[in-house]
Amino acid sequence: QDVPTKLVAKAVPLPMTVRGHWFLSPRTEYTVAVQTASKQVDGDYVVSEWSEIIEFCTADYSKVHLTQLLEKAEVIAGRM
């Protein structure tokens, strides 16, 4: 199943690695495959084949994230 995610990445000249951050939900199974696109001098793009598929499952919320959620809930409850 496709899950909408937000990818933030900075394009850098090859052969450097493009690093990105996906904002994923906890306790969720994901399937990921990527393609790259390189803009050519003539303005066209060369698109790579799909990478191999990687499947993984995210863990539960960390203690830090739970603390942040608790603090946000307390602020909202204080306003009500």
N, CA, C and O atoms as CSV, one atom per row, in Angstrom:
chain,resi,resn,atom,element,x,y,z
A,1,GLN,N,N,0.855,-1.186,0.000
A,1,GLN,CA,C,0.000,0.000,0.000
A,1,GLN,C,C,0.886,1.230,0.000
A,1,GLN,O,O,1.833,1.315,0.782
A,2,ASP,N,N,0.589,2.177,-0.865
A,2,ASP,CA,C,1.345,3.421,-0.888
A,2,ASP,C,C,0.930,4.292,0.283
A,2,ASP,O,O,-0.261,4.470,0.537
A,3,VAL,N,N,1.897,4.831,0.990
A,3,VAL,CA,C,1.627,5.706,2.124
A,3,VAL,C,C,2.224,7.065,1.815
A,3,VAL,O,O,3.414,7.154,1.513
A,4,PRO,N,N,1.424,8.135,1.884
A,4,PRO,CA,C,2.003,9.450,1.603
A,4,PRO,C,C,3.049,9.800,2.657
A,4,PRO,O,O,2.798,9.681,3.857
A,5,THR,N,N,4.195,10.221,2.209
A,5,THR,CA,C,5.252,10.656,3.120
A,5,THR,C,C,5.832,11.953,2.593
A,5,THR,O,O,5.608,12.326,1.442
A,6,LYS,N,N,6.568,12.625,3.431
A,6,LYS,CA,C,7.220,13.852,3.018
A,6,LYS,C,C,8.720,13.587,3.012
A,6,LYS,O,O,9.286,13.181,4.027
A,7,LEU,N,N,9.360,13.815,1.876
A,7,LEU,CA,C,10.801,13.635,1.766
A,7,LEU,C,C,11.448,14.996,1.641
A,7,LEU,O,O,11.067,15.810,0.800
A,8,VAL,N,N,12.432,15.234,2.490
A,8,VAL,CA,C,13.205,16.460,2.408
A,8,VAL,C,C,14.620,16.049,2.056
A,8,VAL,O,O,15.276,15.357,2.835
A,9,ALA,N,N,15.096,16.462,0.905
A,9,ALA,CA,C,16.443,16.089,0.477
A,9,ALA,C,C,17.089,17.260,-0.233
A,9,ALA,O,O,16.408,18.095,-0.828
A,10,LYS,N,N,18.400,17.312,-0.166
A,10,LYS,CA,C,19.148,18.348,-0.859
A,10,LYS,C,C,19.896,17.700,-2.009
A,10,LYS,O,O,20.632,16.733,-1.817
A,11,ALA,N,N,19.706,18.235,-3.199
A,11,ALA,CA,C,20.395,17.693,-4.367
A,11,ALA,C,C,21.845,18.166,-4.347
A,11,ALA,O,O,22.119,19.350,-4.156
A,12,VAL,N,N,22.756,17.240,-4.543
A,12,VAL,CA,C,24.181,17.560,-4.565
A,12,VAL,C,C,24.800,16.916,-5.796
A,12,VAL,O,O,24.265,15.937,-6.316
A,13,PRO,N,N,25.911,17.447,-6.266
A,13,PRO,CA,C,26.535,16.857,-7.456
A,13,PRO,C,C,26.948,15.413,-7.220
A,13,PRO,O,O,27.427,15.060,-6.142
A,14,LEU,N,N,26.756,14.575,-8.248
A,14,LEU,CA,C,27.208,13.193,-8.161
A,14,LEU,C,C,28.727,13.183,-8.101
A,14,LEU,O,O,29.334,14.113,-8.632
A,15,PRO,N,N,29.378,12.214,-7.503
A,15,PRO,CA,C,28.819,10.972,-6.968
A,15,PRO,C,C,28.441,11.055,-5.500
A,15,PRO,O,O,28.330,10.021,-4.842
A,16,MET,N,N,28.238,12.257,-4.964
A,16,MET,CA,C,27.901,12.369,-3.547
A,16,MET,C,C,26.504,11.805,-3.285
A,16,MET,O,O,25.659,11.769,-4.180
A,17,THR,N,N,26.280,11.378,-2.077
A,17,THR,CA,C,25.001,10.803,-1.684
A,17,THR,C,C,24.004,11.912,-1.388
A,17,THR,O,O,24.351,12.917,-0.767
A,18,VAL,N,N,22.774,11.730,-1.829
A,18,VAL,CA,C,21.701,12.644,-1.453
A,18,VAL,C,C,21.096,12.104,-0.163
A,18,VAL,O,O,20.621,10.970,-0.107
A,19,ARG,N,N,21.126,12.922,0.849
A,19,ARG,CA,C,20.564,12.491,2.126
A,19,ARG,C,C,19.190,13.116,2.288
A,19,ARG,O,O,18.985,14.289,1.980
A,20,GLY,N,N,18.257,12.321,2.774
A,20,GLY,CA,C,16.899,12.816,2.962
A,20,GLY,C,C,16.330,12.309,4.261
A,20,GLY,O,O,16.873,11.388,4.871
A,21,HIS,N,N,15.246,12.904,4.683
A,21,HIS,CA,C,14.577,12.499,5.910
A,21,HIS,C,C,13.113,12.263,5.600
A,21,HIS,O,O,12.442,13.151,5.075
A,22,TRP,N,N,12.618,11.107,5.910
A,22,TRP,CA,C,11.211,10.818,5.787
A,22,TRP,C,C,10.593,10.954,7.165
A,22,TRP,O,O,11.184,10.520,8.154
A,23,PHE,N,N,9.420,11.546,7.242
A,23,PHE,CA,C,8.718,11.677,8.516
A,23,PHE,C,C,7.706,10.539,8.569
A,23,PHE,O,O,6.636,10.617,7.967
A,24,LEU,N,N,8.057,9.484,9.296
A,24,LEU,CA,C,7.281,8.254,9.305
A,24,LEU,C,C,6.505,8.098,10.600
A,24,LEU,O,O,6.871,8.665,11.630
A,25,SER,N,N,5.440,7.332,10.539
A,25,SER,CA,C,4.631,7.045,11.716
A,25,SER,C,C,5.212,5.855,12.462
A,25,SER,O,O,5.796,4.967,11.841
A,26,PRO,N,N,5.063,5.819,13.775
A,26,PRO,CA,C,5.561,4.668,14.540
A,26,PRO,C,C,4.698,3.432,14.286
A,26,PRO,O,O,3.536,3.535,13.895
A,27,ARG,N,N,5.291,2.274,14.515
A,27,ARG,CA,C,4.601,0.993,14.401
A,27,ARG,C,C,3.878,0.857,13.064
A,27,ARG,O,O,2.719,0.445,13.013
A,28,THR,N,N,4.563,1.203,12.001
A,28,THR,CA,C,3.983,1.165,10.658
A,28,THR,C,C,4.934,0.426,9.731
A,28,THR,O,O,6.146,0.630,9.791
A,29,GLU,N,N,4.389,-0.434,8.873
A,29,GLU,CA,C,5.206,-1.144,7.901
A,29,GLU,C,C,5.312,-0.308,6.630
A,29,GLU,O,O,4.314,0.224,6.144
A,30,TYR,N,N,6.518,-0.197,6.100
A,30,TYR,CA,C,6.767,0.573,4.890
A,30,TYR,C,C,7.486,-0.286,3.855
A,30,TYR,O,O,8.245,-1.192,4.198
A,31,THR,N,N,7.233,0.012,2.593
A,31,THR,CA,C,7.946,-0.582,1.470
A,31,THR,C,C,8.491,0.576,0.653
A,31,THR,O,O,7.740,1.467,0.256
A,32,VAL,N,N,9.802,0.567,0.399
A,32,VAL,CA,C,10.433,1.694,-0.256
A,32,VAL,C,C,11.244,1.234,-1.456
A,32,VAL,O,O,11.973,0.245,-1.386
A,33,ALA,N,N,11.108,1.963,-2.559
A,33,ALA,CA,C,11.971,1.816,-3.722
A,33,ALA,C,C,12.195,3.229,-4.254
A,33,ALA,O,O,11.311,4.080,-4.156
A,34,VAL,N,N,13.365,3.474,-4.810
A,34,VAL,CA,C,13.674,4.826,-5.271
A,34,VAL,C,C,14.156,4.827,-6.718
A,34,VAL,O,O,14.660,3.834,-7.241
A,35,GLN,N,N,13.976,5.992,-7.335
A,35,GLN,CA,C,14.527,6.274,-8.652
A,35,GLN,C,C,15.276,7.591,-8.550
A,35,GLN,O,O,14.995,8.412,-7.677
A,36,THR,N,N,16.228,7.787,-9.446
A,36,THR,CA,C,16.894,9.077,-9.522
A,36,THR,C,C,16.635,9.673,-10.900
A,36,THR,O,O,16.427,8.953,-11.876
A,37,ALA,N,N,16.652,11.000,-10.959
A,37,ALA,CA,C,16.482,11.699,-12.236
A,37,ALA,C,C,17.580,12.740,-12.344
A,37,ALA,O,O,17.782,13.543,-11.433
A,38,SER,N,N,18.295,12.719,-13.473
A,38,SER,CA,C,19.377,13.672,-13.710
A,38,SER,C,C,19.013,14.553,-14.888
A,38,SER,O,O,18.702,14.068,-15.976
A,39,LYS,N,N,19.055,15.863,-14.653
A,39,LYS,CA,C,18.738,16.808,-15.734
A,39,LYS,C,C,19.934,16.914,-16.674
A,39,LYS,O,O,21.068,17.101,-16.233
A,40,GLN,N,N,19.671,16.795,-17.962
A,40,GLN,CA,C,20.712,16.869,-18.978
A,40,GLN,C,C,20.840,18.297,-19.498
A,40,GLN,O,O,19.992,19.146,-19.223
A,41,VAL,N,N,21.906,18.554,-20.248
A,41,VAL,CA,C,22.149,19.883,-20.794
A,41,VAL,C,C,20.991,20.353,-21.671
A,41,VAL,O,O,20.654,21.537,-21.675
A,42,ASP,N,N,20.384,19.431,-22.410
A,42,ASP,CA,C,19.277,19.794,-23.303
A,42,ASP,C,C,17.952,19.981,-22.574
A,42,ASP,O,O,16.938,20.280,-23.205
A,43,GLY,N,N,17.948,19.807,-21.237
A,43,GLY,CA,C,16.729,20.011,-20.453
A,43,GLY,C,C,15.942,18.747,-20.180
A,43,GLY,O,O,15.060,18.738,-19.321
A,44,ASP,N,N,16.252,17.666,-20.909
A,44,ASP,CA,C,15.581,16.386,-20.646
A,44,ASP,C,C,16.154,15.745,-19.400
A,44,ASP,O,O,17.225,16.123,-18.926
A,45,TYR,N,N,15.426,14.764,-18.871
A,45,TYR,CA,C,15.882,14.052,-17.689
A,45,TYR,C,C,16.179,12.597,-18.039
A,45,TYR,O,O,15.464,11.981,-18.829
A,46,VAL,N,N,17.220,12.066,-17.453
A,46,VAL,CA,C,17.526,10.641,-17.550
A,46,VAL,C,C,17.090,10.032,-16.228
A,46,VAL,O,O,17.590,10.415,-15.170
A,47,VAL,N,N,16.159,9.082,-16.284
A,47,VAL,CA,C,15.603,8.474,-15.069
A,47,VAL,C,C,16.153,7.060,-14.921
A,47,VAL,O,O,16.154,6.276,-15.870
A,48,SER,N,N,16.616,6.751,-13.723
A,48,SER,CA,C,17.183,5.433,-13.464
A,48,SER,C,C,16.097,4.375,-13.339
A,48,SER,O,O,14.910,4.689,-13.248
A,49,GLU,N,N,16.522,3.127,-13.336
A,49,GLU,CA,C,15.617,2.025,-13.003
A,49,GLU,C,C,15.270,2.121,-11.529
A,49,GLU,O,O,15.969,2.791,-10.768
A,50,TRP,N,N,14.195,1.456,-11.117
A,50,TRP,CA,C,13.849,1.414,-9.691
A,50,TRP,C,C,14.897,0.615,-8.936
A,50,TRP,O,O,15.429,-0.373,-9.444
A,51,SER,N,N,15.186,1.051,-7.723
A,51,SER,CA,C,16.102,0.305,-6.861
A,51,SER,C,C,15.418,-0.973,-6.384
A,51,SER,O,O,14.232,-1.189,-6.632
A,52,GLU,N,N,16.176,-1.803,-5.703
A,52,GLU,CA,C,15.539,-2.961,-5.080
A,52,GLU,C,C,14.583,-2.463,-4.001
A,52,GLU,O,O,14.765,-1.375,-3.454
A,53,ILE,N,N,13.578,-3.256,-3.701
A,53,ILE,CA,C,12.553,-2.870,-2.720
A,53,ILE,C,C,13.050,-3.211,-1.316
A,53,ILE,O,O,13.536,-4.312,-1.061
A,54,ILE,N,N,12.917,-2.254,-0.430
A,54,ILE,CA,C,13.296,-2.447,0.967
A,54,ILE,C,C,12.024,-2.388,1.805
A,54,ILE,O,O,11.232,-1.455,1.672
A,55,GLU,N,N,11.833,-3.371,2.657
A,55,GLU,CA,C,10.675,-3.392,3.551
A,55,GLU,C,C,11.168,-3.275,4.990
A,55,GLU,O,O,12.141,-3.917,5.384
A,56,PHE,N,N,10.474,-2.440,5.765
A,56,PHE,CA,C,10.852,-2.294,7.171
A,56,PHE,C,C,9.649,-1.830,7.967
A,56,PHE,O,O,8.651,-1.369,7.413
A,57,CYS,N,N,9.763,-1.962,9.270
A,57,CYS,CA,C,8.702,-1.541,10.184
A,57,CYS,C,C,9.312,-0.583,11.197
A,57,CYS,O,O,10.361,-0.868,11.774
A,58,THR,N,N,8.659,0.546,11.413
A,58,THR,CA,C,9.152,1.502,12.399
A,58,THR,C,C,8.799,1.021,13.801
A,58,THR,O,O,7.859,0.250,13.991
A,59,ALA,N,N,9.561,1.485,14.767
A,59,ALA,CA,C,9.379,1.078,16.157
A,59,ALA,C,C,8.317,1.936,16.837
A,59,ALA,O,O,7.715,2.812,16.215
A,60,ASP,N,N,8.101,1.673,18.111
A,60,ASP,CA,C,7.193,2.487,18.912
A,60,ASP,C,C,7.785,3.877,19.095
A,60,ASP,O,O,8.941,4.122,18.750
A,61,TYR,N,N,6.978,4.787,19.643
A,61,TYR,CA,C,7.492,6.107,19.995
A,61,TYR,C,C,8.617,5.960,21.006
A,61,TYR,O,O,8.560,5.100,21.886
A,62,SER,N,N,9.640,6.798,20.881
A,62,SER,CA,C,10.717,6.809,21.876
A,62,SER,C,C,10.236,7.568,23.116
A,62,SER,O,O,9.213,8.252,23.069
A,63,LYS,N,N,10.969,7.449,24.214
A,63,LYS,CA,C,10.605,8.158,25.436
A,63,LYS,C,C,10.619,9.671,25.210
A,63,LYS,O,O,9.781,10.393,25.749
A,64,VAL,N,N,11.571,10.138,24.415
A,64,VAL,CA,C,11.645,11.573,24.102
A,64,VAL,C,C,10.382,12.025,23.370
A,64,VAL,O,O,9.806,13.062,23.700
A,65,HIS,N,N,9.953,11.238,22.367
A,65,HIS,CA,C,8.752,11.607,21.616
A,65,HIS,C,C,7.504,11.550,22.498
A,65,HIS,O,O,6.620,12.398,22.379
A,66,LEU,N,N,7.432,10.560,23.374
A,66,LEU,CA,C,6.280,10.477,24.278
A,66,LEU,C,C,6.236,11.679,25.212
A,66,LEU,O,O,5.160,12.208,25.492
A,67,THR,N,N,7.386,12.110,25.692
A,67,THR,CA,C,7.458,13.282,26.558
A,67,THR,C,C,6.996,14.531,25.806
A,67,THR,O,O,6.268,15.358,26.356
A,68,GLN,N,N,7.424,14.662,24.540
A,68,GLN,CA,C,6.993,15.806,23.735
A,68,GLN,C,C,5.481,15.784,23.530
A,68,GLN,O,O,4.829,16.824,23.628
A,69,LEU,N,N,4.914,14.604,23.245
A,69,LEU,CA,C,3.465,14.501,23.077
A,69,LEU,C,C,2.728,14.863,24.357
A,69,LEU,O,O,1.703,15.543,24.313
A,70,LEU,N,N,3.246,14.412,25.501
A,70,LEU,CA,C,2.636,14.731,26.787
A,70,LEU,C,C,2.652,16.237,27.028
A,70,LEU,O,O,1.653,16.811,27.463
A,71,GLU,N,N,3.788,16.876,26.742
A,71,GLU,CA,C,3.894,18.327,26.945
A,71,GLU,C,C,2.916,19.075,26.040
A,71,GLU,O,O,2.287,20.039,26.475
A,72,LYS,N,N,2.784,18.644,24.792
A,72,LYS,CA,C,1.831,19.289,23.887
A,72,LYS,C,C,0.398,19.102,24.371
A,72,LYS,O,O,-0.409,20.028,24.302
A,73,ALA,N,N,0.081,17.906,24.862
A,73,ALA,CA,C,-1.265,17.638,25.376
A,73,ALA,C,C,-1.563,18.500,26.600
A,73,ALA,O,O,-2.677,19.000,26.753
A,74,GLU,N,N,-0.572,18.672,27.466
A,74,GLU,CA,C,-0.775,19.482,28.662
A,74,GLU,C,C,-1.009,20.952,28.298
A,74,GLU,O,O,-1.827,21.623,28.928
A,75,VAL,N,N,-0.293,21.456,27.279
A,75,VAL,CA,C,-0.492,22.833,26.841
A,75,VAL,C,C,-1.895,23.003,26.272
A,75,VAL,O,O,-2.580,23.977,26.583
A,76,ILE,N,N,-2.320,22.068,25.446
A,76,ILE,CA,C,-3.663,22.143,24.855
A,76,ILE,C,C,-4.726,22.018,25.934
A,76,ILE,O,O,-5.719,22.745,25.908
A,77,ALA,N,N,-4.535,21.109,26.880
A,77,ALA,CA,C,-5.511,20.941,27.961
A,77,ALA,C,C,-5.592,22.203,28.811
A,77,ALA,O,O,-6.662,22.558,29.305
A,78,GLY,N,N,-4.477,22.866,28.975
A,78,GLY,CA,C,-4.454,24.110,29.769
A,78,GLY,C,C,-5.243,25.231,29.105
A,78,GLY,O,O,-5.741,26.125,29.790
A,79,ARG,N,N,-5.363,25.195,27.786
A,79,ARG,CA,C,-6.097,26.227,27.067
A,79,ARG,C,C,-7.593,25.986,27.065
A,79,ARG,O,O,-8.366,26.904,26.791
A,80,MET,N,N,-8.023,24.746,27.372
A,80,MET,CA,C,-9.437,24.400,27.284
A,80,MET,C,C,-10.174,24.784,28.549
A,80,MET,O,O,-11.381,24.565,28.650
